[in-house]
Amino acid sequence: MKDELEAIKPLPAVLNQEFIAANQADRVDNVFTGTNQECIDKIRKDIQEKKKVVDKVVVLWTANTEMMYKPDIEDVADLKKRIADNVALPSSVLYCVAAIEEGLLYLNGSP
């Protein structure tokens, strides 16, 4: 089992370092970068690939605790505009949007 786990290579993650503690930056070594929409599209593609090989996909956010996002997102239209305008958003928001667009359950497990 240990050998099997060690053989697993994590997919590059979407991460916006503006929302994590500065002392975490040196630990970030497998990141996909792009616009908000490119990041959402990448996450969706990863989800779609996993759907081909498993019976069920659930997105569970357990990455670094992110700083609170301000100003608050007012509604879906506001969120879509921020995505389109490439306003800096926490990665958890981008994963959540991708999960919703794929019709999946999204759980935020970070404090």
N, C-alpha and C positions, 0 to 999 in steps of 0.2 A: 504494500500500500504506500509506503513512504516513497519508493522509487516512482510510482505512478504520480503522486502529488508533486514531486520535484520535477517531473517531466512537463508539467503544465506550465505553459507560458501565458501570462496574463495579457489580455488585449490592451492596447494603449487606451488610457482613460482620458476623458474630457475633464480638464481642471482649470479653473480660473484662479490664479494665485492671488488676485486682489482680495479674495475672500477667505484666505487661510492665514494662519500665523506666519510671520516672516521666518521664524526658526525652522519651519518645515520645508522651505524651498530646496535645501540640499538633498532631501529625500525623494524629490520628484524626478523620476528618471524614465518614465514610460508614458508620455503624454501626447495626446492628439490635440493639435491647435488649429484653429480656424475661426471663421465667423460663427455667431450663434447658430445660424441656420446650417452651416457646414457641420458643426458639432452635433446638432440634433439629427441631421441626416446620417452621420457616422454611427451614432448610438442606435438609431433605427435599423441600420444595415446590420450591425452586430446582433441586435435582437432577432431580426429576420433569419440570420444564419443559424442562431441557436434554436429557433423554432423548428428548423429542419431536422434537428437531431435529438430533441427532447419532447416529451409530451406536454409540458407546461413551463412557461417562463413567468417569473415574478421578478420585478426590479426592486432590490433592497439596497437603499443608499446607506452605506456604513463607512464612508470615507471620513476625512477630517471634519471636525466641527467647523462650520463656516460662520463668519461674522454676520450679524443680522443685516439683511438687505433693506436699505432705505433709499428713496421713499417707497412706501408700500405700493404694490401692484394693485390697481383699482379694480380691474376686471379683465376678461379674456381679451378684449380689444386692445387694452393697454399693454398686456403681455405680448400680444402678437406684434404690436408696434415696436416695443423694445427689442424684440427678437429681430425684426426686419431692419431696425435702425442700428443694430449691433451694439446696443447699450450693454455695458458690462453686467453680466448676470452670474449669480452663483451657479456652480456646476450642478448642484442638486436640482435647481430649477430646470436646467436643460435636460437632465435625465428624466425628470417628472414629465415634461412636455413630450419627450420621445415615447415614454411608456404610455401616456394617454393616447397619443396618436397611433400607437400599436395596439390599443385596446387592452392594455395590461394593468395589473395591480401594481401600484408603486407604494413602497413603504420607506419612510425616512427614519432610519435607526440611529442617527447621530443626535447627540444631546443638543 
